[in-house]
């Protein structure tokens, strides 16, 4: 059975989660696992004194938030979904990393919603630190996005020591869910081109002859904007990205395209990690 890990805030909607689960064929045997991290208020300093958070208050917060998440899980179960719940007390990024690597879900879904924005919780911290420690792909759905499923999908390629293992996962998922893939490479002056695009592309076509026939090259000095513009032109439902290992010189000049898109994209993003 495949586990779909869904971090949720207190404002999470069962209807939104059901729509996401419905993207996958019922034969896929999806099991939902809701993660809600309970954050305890930090002690407040007043002059030379520290006002600690009392044990009774901590227990009240825990009971209230657990009740809300269990109510959400119960509603999903009534709709026929198998649901597990985790409600640890701690820091969101640490708890997400720990649970994701313990469960090894086939997908983590992040919904941006409410005043307590889970995306800002994780990407307001050390982005590369989180990426390096989560093995599962991450689906980010912007607040207010009309959840109607994905058909037309844009895949952003680096063409610099491309990872065939990750591309195979993308292609396998696209075949399972009947996606139409469009491949694009954004060209700009910041790329070192240590390995020729043609060499990498030739290898990819050899590995995936029926899936990668054409790769569109699009010039843009801002990679995130270039990807966004191309996705708009294609009327894409989803943009697929993946992180790659970088050489030292690339790290000096690299701007986090993934982070920019996660925080500002109006389209859903599917992110794979090396």
C-alpha positions as CSV (number, residue, x, y, z in Angstrom):
1,X,0.0,0.0,0.0
2,X,1.3,3.5,-0.9
3,X,1.5,6.1,1.8
4,X,0.5,9.7,1.0
5,X,1.9,11.9,3.7
6,X,0.0,15.1,4.2
7,X,1.2,17.7,6.7
8,X,-1.9,19.6,7.9
9,X,-2.6,22.8,9.8
10,X,-5.6,23.4,12.1
11,X,-7.4,25.0,9.1
12,X,-6.9,21.9,6.8
13,X,-10.0,21.0,4.7
14,X,-11.1,17.3,4.3
15,X,-12.5,18.2,0.9
16,X,-9.1,19.4,-0.3
17,X,-7.4,16.3,0.9
18,X,-10.0,14.1,-0.7
19,X,-9.6,15.9,-4.0
20,X,-5.8,15.2,-3.8
21,X,-6.3,11.5,-3.0
22,X,-8.7,11.3,-5.9
23,X,-5.9,12.2,-8.4
24,X,-4.7,8.6,-7.9
25,X,-6.4,5.6,-9.2
26,X,-8.2,3.6,-6.5
27,X,-6.2,0.6,-7.6
28,X,-3.1,2.4,-6.4
29,X,-4.1,1.5,-2.8
30,X,-3.5,4.9,-1.3
31,X,-3.2,5.2,2.5
32,X,-3.3,8.8,3.9
33,X,-1.1,9.7,6.8
34,X,-1.8,13.1,8.4
35,X,1.0,14.9,10.2
36,X,0.1,17.8,12.5
37,X,3.0,19.2,14.5
38,X,1.9,20.8,17.8
39,X,4.0,23.9,18.5
40,X,4.2,25.0,22.1
41,X,4.6,28.7,22.8
42,X,8.1,29.6,23.8
43,X,8.8,31.1,27.3
44,X,8.5,34.9,27.4
45,X,11.1,37.1,29.1
46,X,9.7,39.9,31.3
47,X,12.6,41.9,32.7
48,X,14.8,39.5,34.6
49,X,12.0,36.9,34.8
50,X,11.0,34.1,32.4
51,X,7.4,33.3,32.1
52,X,7.4,29.6,31.4
53,X,4.6,27.8,29.6
54,X,2.7,25.8,32.2
55,X,2.2,22.1,31.9
56,X,-1.6,22.5,32.1
57,X,-1.5,24.9,29.2
58,X,0.7,22.5,27.1
59,X,-1.8,19.7,27.8
60,X,-4.8,21.8,26.9
61,X,-3.1,22.8,23.6
62,X,-2.2,19.2,22.8
63,X,-5.7,17.9,23.5
64,X,-7.4,20.7,21.5
65,X,-5.2,20.2,18.4
66,X,-5.3,16.4,18.6
67,X,-9.1,16.5,18.7
68,X,-9.2,18.7,15.6
69,X,-6.9,16.5,13.6
70,X,-8.7,13.3,14.7
71,X,-12.0,14.9,13.6
72,X,-10.5,15.6,10.2
73,X,-9.2,12.0,10.0
74,X,-12.6,10.6,11.0
75,X,-14.3,12.6,8.2
76,X,-11.8,11.2,5.7
77,X,-12.4,7.6,7.0
78,X,-16.2,8.1,6.5
79,X,-15.4,8.8,2.9
80,X,-13.7,5.4,2.6
81,X,-10.0,6.4,3.0
82,X,-7.6,4.6,5.2
83,X,-6.1,7.2,7.5
84,X,-3.3,7.3,10.1
85,X,-2.5,10.3,12.2
86,X,0.7,11.7,13.9
87,X,0.5,14.7,16.2
88,X,4.0,15.2,17.7
89,X,5.1,18.2,19.8
90,X,8.1,19.9,18.3
91,X,9.5,21.9,15.4
92,X,7.7,21.3,12.1
93,X,10.8,20.8,9.9
94,X,12.4,18.3,12.3
95,X,9.2,16.3,12.8
96,X,8.5,16.2,9.0
97,X,12.0,14.9,8.2
98,X,11.8,12.3,10.9
99,X,8.4,11.0,10.0
100,X,9.0,11.1,6.2
101,X,12.2,9.1,6.5
102,X,10.5,6.6,8.8
103,X,7.4,6.1,6.6
104,X,9.2,6.5,3.2
105,X,5.9,7.7,1.6
106,X,5.7,7.7,-2.2
107,X,4.6,11.4,-2.0
108,X,4.4,14.2,0.5
109,X,1.7,16.8,-0.2
110,X,2.0,20.3,1.1
111,X,-1.1,22.6,1.1
112,X,-0.4,26.3,1.7
113,X,-3.3,27.5,3.8
114,X,-4.3,29.7,6.7
115,X,-2.3,32.0,8.8
116,X,0.0,29.1,9.9
117,X,1.7,28.5,6.6
118,X,3.4,25.1,6.6
119,X,5.4,26.1,3.5
120,X,6.9,29.0,5.3
121,X,7.6,26.8,8.3
122,X,9.8,24.5,6.3
123,X,11.3,26.8,3.7
124,X,11.8,29.7,6.1
125,X,14.4,27.4,7.6
126,X,17.5,25.9,5.9
127,X,16.0,24.8,2.6
128,X,19.0,22.7,1.5
129,X,19.1,21.1,4.9
130,X,15.5,19.9,4.6
131,X,15.9,18.8,0.9
132,X,19.0,16.7,1.7
133,X,17.3,14.8,4.5
134,X,13.9,14.0,2.8
135,X,14.0,11.2,0.3
136,X,10.4,11.4,-0.9
137,X,9.1,13.7,-3.7
138,X,7.2,16.7,-2.5
139,X,3.9,18.0,-4.1
140,X,3.3,21.7,-3.3
141,X,-0.2,23.0,-3.9
142,X,-0.7,26.8,-3.6
143,X,-3.5,28.3,-1.6
144,X,-6.7,28.7,-3.5
145,X,-5.7,26.5,-6.4
146,X,-8.5,24.8,-8.2
147,X,-7.9,21.1,-7.5
148,X,-9.0,19.4,-10.7
149,X,-6.2,16.9,-11.3
150,X,-3.2,17.0,-13.6
151,X,-2.9,16.2,-17.2
152,X,-0.6,18.7,-18.9
153,X,2.8,18.6,-17.1
154,X,6.0,20.6,-17.7
155,X,9.3,19.0,-16.6
156,X,12.2,21.4,-16.0
157,X,15.5,19.8,-17.1
158,X,19.0,20.8,-16.1
159,X,20.8,18.8,-18.8
160,X,23.9,18.9,-16.6
161,X,24.7,15.4,-15.4
162,X,21.0,14.6,-15.5
163,X,19.7,12.0,-13.0
164,X,18.1,9.1,-15.0
165,X,16.8,7.5,-11.8
166,X,14.7,10.6,-10.9
167,X,13.5,11.0,-14.5
168,X,12.4,7.4,-14.5
169,X,10.3,8.0,-11.4
170,X,8.7,11.0,-13.1
171,X,8.0,9.1,-16.2
172,X,6.6,6.0,-14.3
173,X,4.2,8.3,-12.4
174,X,3.1,10.1,-15.6
175,X,2.3,6.7,-17.2
176,X,0.3,5.6,-14.1
177,X,-1.7,8.8,-14.0
178,X,-1.9,9.4,-17.8
179,X,0.1,12.7,-17.8
180,X,1.3,14.4,-21.0
181,X,4.9,15.5,-20.3
182,X,6.5,18.6,-21.9
183,X,10.3,18.9,-21.3
184,X,12.0,22.3,-21.1
185,X,15.5,23.6,-20.4
186,X,16.0,27.2,-19.4
187,X,19.2,28.7,-20.8
188,X,21.0,31.6,-19.1
189,X,24.5,33.0,-18.6
190,X,25.0,31.5,-15.1
191,X,25.3,27.9,-16.4
192,X,28.8,26.5,-16.6
193,X,27.9,23.8,-19.1
194,X,30.5,21.4,-17.7
195,X,28.9,18.6,-19.7
196,X,27.4,19.4,-23.1
197,X,23.6,19.5,-23.3
198,X,23.7,17.4,-26.5
199,X,25.7,14.6,-24.8
200,X,23.3,14.5,-21.8
201,X,20.2,14.7,-24.1
202,X,21.6,11.9,-26.3
203,X,21.9,9.7,-23.3
204,X,18.4,10.5,-22.0
205,X,16.9,9.7,-25.4
206,X,18.7,6.4,-25.4
207,X,17.4,5.6,-22.0
208,X,13.8,6.9,-22.6
209,X,13.3,6.6,-26.4
210,X,9.5,6.7,-26.2
211,X,9.2,9.4,-23.6
212,X,11.8,12.1,-24.4
213,X,11.6,13.0,-28.1
214,X,11.9,16.8,-27.8
215,X,13.3,19.2,-25.2
216,X,12.4,22.9,-25.7
217,X,15.2,25.4,-25.0
218,X,14.0,28.7,-23.6
219,X,16.4,31.7,-22.9
220,X,15.7,33.5,-19.7
221,X,18.2,35.1,-17.2
222,X,15.8,34.3,-14.3
223,X,15.3,30.6,-14.4
224,X,12.2,30.6,-12.1
225,X,10.5,33.2,-14.3
226,X,11.4,31.3,-17.5
227,X,9.9,28.1,-16.2
228,X,6.8,29.9,-15.0
229,X,6.3,31.7,-18.3
230,X,6.7,28.4,-20.3
231,X,4.3,26.6,-18.0
232,X,1.7,29.4,-18.6
233,X,2.2,29.2,-22.4
234,X,1.6,25.4,-22.3
235,X,-1.4,25.9,-20.0
236,X,0.3,23.3,-17.7
237,X,-1.5,21.9,-14.7
238,X,1.7,21.0,-12.9
239,X,5.4,21.9,-13.0
240,X,8.0,19.2,-12.1
241,X,11.4,20.1,-10.8
242,X,14.2,18.3,-9.1
243,X,17.3,19.3,-7.2
244,X,20.7,18.2,-8.4
245,X,24.1,17.9,-6.8
246,X,26.2,21.0,-7.7
247,X,29.8,21.7,-8.2
248,X,31.5,24.2,-6.0
249,X,31.5,27.0,-8.5
250,X,27.9,26.4,-9.3
251,X,27.0,26.8,-5.6
252,X,28.7,30.2,-5.5
253,X,26.4,31.6,-8.2
254,X,23.3,29.4,-7.7
255,X,20.0,31.1,-6.8
256,X,17.5,28.7,-5.3
257,X,15.0,28.4,-8.2
258,X,13.1,25.7,-6.3
259,X,12.6,27.9,-3.2
260,X,11.5,30.8,-5.3
261,X,8.9,28.7,-7.1
262,X,7.7,27.1,-4.0
263,X,7.1,30.4,-2.2
264,X,5.6,32.3,-5.2
265,X,4.3,29.9,-7.9
266,X,0.6,29.9,-8.6
267,X,0.8,26.5,-10.1
268,X,1.3,23.2,-8.2
269,X,4.9,21.9,-8.1
270,X,6.2,18.4,-7.9
271,X,9.8,18.3,-6.5
272,X,12.1,15.4,-6.5
273,X,15.4,15.3,-4.6
274,X,18.7,13.7,-5.6
